[in-house]
Amino acid sequence: MNHFLRKSLVAANWKMNILPTEANALVRQLIDVEWTSRLDVLICPPFTHLPYLIDLTKEGILIGAQNCHINSFGAYTGEVSAEMLVDIACSHVILGHSERRAADFSENMVVSRKIQHAINAGLEVVYCCGETLEVRESGSENQFVANQLLLDLKGLEAEMLAQLIIAYEPIWAIGTGINATAQQAQAMHLWIREQIRHLFNEQCANNIRIIYGGSVKASNSEFLSLMPDIDGVLVGGASLIPKEFQEIIKYFS
Ligand code: PEP
């Protein structure tokens, strides 16, 4: 099975950018383009922006958060739970982003619990994995990513993978302007699909969407969109620039 049989996904990770009151107008500009029913478009703003965007779900735009906690409720100052996101009609959450893993090393220990909790609460998870530059230069990126998948996806039942999207985000390509080539990304996506086959089953491997993230722009999207195991993109910086994002949508539509 190739990506023509899986629905593509173009996801925006706004990180900690723009003001909540500017968010709705920006999304309107970002999506001011036609796309087919073969594509999902997901916007992940900071938590504070979610109430300003949630009405867009009625127009078929998916709205997600950039993190959530491992528990439902309790004395966890500054945290937001998956249940709270579901309650305001949020459908997705990004988990395991390298910027969160870098901000708090203990994040690595809780990614698998967060994924399970979020899926059980009813969210679809955009789970991020990917190697550092050192790992890539040492030639051990496949082993590194296989190990991340093994640790982070442990405890998931095969049927839970219907609510999982994997984002391969090589850390050396995030926010650096240096993207993995389409061939490098394709090779890793194929490897990730093999790991899913090994950890779960053939059906999960064929069905799971694996998207690429790391300095995605309009200029490198066409090649990425042509690769059989690249089912879409997770876009940081360029997801704040309407012309760029519109072009990316067009390539994956
Ligand atoms: C990201 O943060 O997920 C990302 C891919 O960022 P950028 O596109 O800016 O590299």
Boltz pocket constraint, residues with backbone or C-beta under 6 A from the ligand:
constraints:
  - pocket:
      binder: B
      contacts: [[A, 13], [A, 169], [A, 173], [A, 174], [A, 175], [A, 176], [A, 177], [A, 213], [A, 214], [A, 215], [A, 216], [A, 234], [A, 235], [A, 236], [A, 237], [A, 238]]
      max_distance: 6.0
